[in-house]
Amino acid sequence: MCPRLAEFRHELRAREPGWHNAPVPSFGDADAALLIVGLAPGVQGANRTGRPFTGDYAGDLLYATLIDYGFATGQFQARPDDGLRLVGCRISNAVRCVPPQNKPLPVEINTCRRFLAATIETMPKLRAIVLLGRIAHDSTLKALGLRASQAPFGHGAVHDAGALRLYDSYHCSRYNTNTRVLTPKMFQDVFARVRADLDA
């Protein structure tokens, strides 16, 4: 469906035949109350390992935070066979295939939205969605049939969408954390709020 992304994957497969190099499925139980939506697989991360946020820097902060707030158990070792388990949590991406330079085109985001919508629709107990960055935010709103004006993006913002509650965060990328756009405390505060709301 996305010729540019397919071509990029084929190039990577030729160079690194042992990598996943395919659309990356969601990780976690469909019965979870919490869904986390990221941007897209990273070349060295999920595109290599086949598990979202596994193998690149963004996963270090995400999985440590999930463990701290009871949304994961085990030890994160940046490998899909590390034994880490999600608890009441599922992780997906707005775009399932790795894009060149980590930048999917608008047409690719739009084309992939059907898979994000299907992920949401197949989660009967879903109550909360954490949106990592503006692209994840915007694509999820569209998947839910919401207008941008109904839920403007802002780190720490919380929006009610029917039975769901949406939580915005800056993406936990190396760039955002290195530039202090996002600090670990800012990120943890988002998940502290989610945990408190789900436990209420």
N, C-alpha and C positions, 0 to 999 in steps of 0.2 A: 504493500500500500504506500510505502514511502521509499521511492527509488534511491534517493540520496543516502538514506540511512542503511538500506540494504547493501548498496555498493560499498559503503564504509565498513560495514560488518564483514563483507567478503574480503576486502583488503586486509583487515585485521586477522581474519581466519587464515589467510595465506601466510601472514607473517608469524602468527602465534596459534598454530593449530590445536594446542592443548587448552586454550582458553574457552570460555563459554560461548562468546561471540554469537549471541542470539537474543531475541526478546527476553527480558528478565521478568519472571513471574513474581507475583506478590509473595511475601513471606509472612507466615502466621495464619492463625485460625480464622476461618470465615465467621465463626460465632463470636469474635471479639467485639468489645464495646468501643474500642479505640482504633481508628485508622490514621496512619501517618502518611502523608502524600509528599514525596520529594519531587525533584525536577526530572532527572533522567539518569540512567546508569553512567558511571564514570568509566573511562577507558581501562584504567588500572584497577578499578573497583568492581562493581557488579558485572560489567561486561566481561571481566576476567574470571570472576568467581561464581557468577550465576545467582548471587544472593544480594538483595538491595543493601546498599551502604556497607558492603563488606570488601575490604581490600584497599580502601582509600581513606584519607584523613577524616572525611565527614562522619564516617561510621564510628570513629573513636569517641567523639563527643556524644553522638546519638545513643549508642548502645550503653555507654557508661551511665548516661542520664536515665535511660529506660530501666537499667538494673537498680539504680538508686531509688526510683519511684515505684518499684514493684511491677513494672511492665515487662521485665525479662529476668530470667534466672540463668545461672551458669557463668562462664567466663568468656568474654569476647576476645578472640585471638585472631580476628580478621580472616578467618577461613570458614567456609560453609560446613566443615565437619568439626567445628570447635565445641559442639554440644550446647551452644547457647539456645535457649528456648524463649519465645515470647509468651507472655501471660496476659490474656485479655487484650491483645494488641496485634495489629497487622500493619505491614509496611508495603507501600506501593509507590509508583511514580506516575507523574503526569504523562511522561513519554517512556515507553518500554524498551526502546533501542538506544544504544549509545549514539549521540550526535557528535559530529566533528566540532572541536573546540568547546564542547559542553554547551553548544548553542543550537537547540532545535529551532527550525523555522516555524512561523505561525501555522502554515499548512500542515506541518507534521504534528504540532500540538493538537490541532483541530481533528486530524485524522485519527490520532491515538485516543481521543477523548472517549470514544465508544467503549474502550477497554477499562478506562477509569470508571465510567458510569456503570458498567457491568460489575466491577468489583464492589462498588457501593451497594448496588441492588442485591447482590448475593450475600450481604451481611445483615441478617435479620435482627441482631441485637445491637447494631451500631448506634452509639449515642454521641460520640465525640470524634472530630476530625482535626488533627493538627496539620496545618498547611505550611510547608517549609519554603518560603519565598513567594514572590509575586506570581510567577508562572503557575506554580501549584495552586495558589489561591484562586487565580483567575479561571483556570481550567476546571477546578472543582466547582466553583460557582456556576459555571456554564453547564456542567454535568448535572447539577441540582436544579437547573432552570431558574437561577437567581440572577438579577442584574447587578452589575458592579456597584451601582449607587446604593444598593441595599446592604452591602457589607464591604466598605472600603478597606483595603489592605493597610495594616500597620502593625509593627511588632508589638505583641502583647494584647492586640485587639481580640475581643471575643464577640461572636455574632451568633444569634439564634436563627436557625433555619428549620422551622417546623419542629420535629422531634429531635433534630440534631443541633449540636452546638459546635461552632467552628472556632478554632484557635489559631491565630496568626503568629508566625515566628520568622525572623530572618533565617535564611538557609544556613546550616551548620558547616559551610564550606571552609576550607583552609583560608581562602582569601578573606572571608568575613571575620573569621576569628583572629587572623593575623593583624588585620587593620582595626580590630576592636569594634567593628560595626556590631558584632555579636560577641558578648563575653559568656563564659560558661554560666555565670550567675543569671544573666538575662535568659539563657536557654532553659536553665533549671526552673526558673520562675514560671515559665509557660507550663511545664509538666507538673509542677507543684499545684497549679490552678486546676489542671485537668484531673489530677488525682483527687483533689479535694472535691471537685464537682461530681466525679463519678462515685465517690464514697458517700456523698451527702444523702 
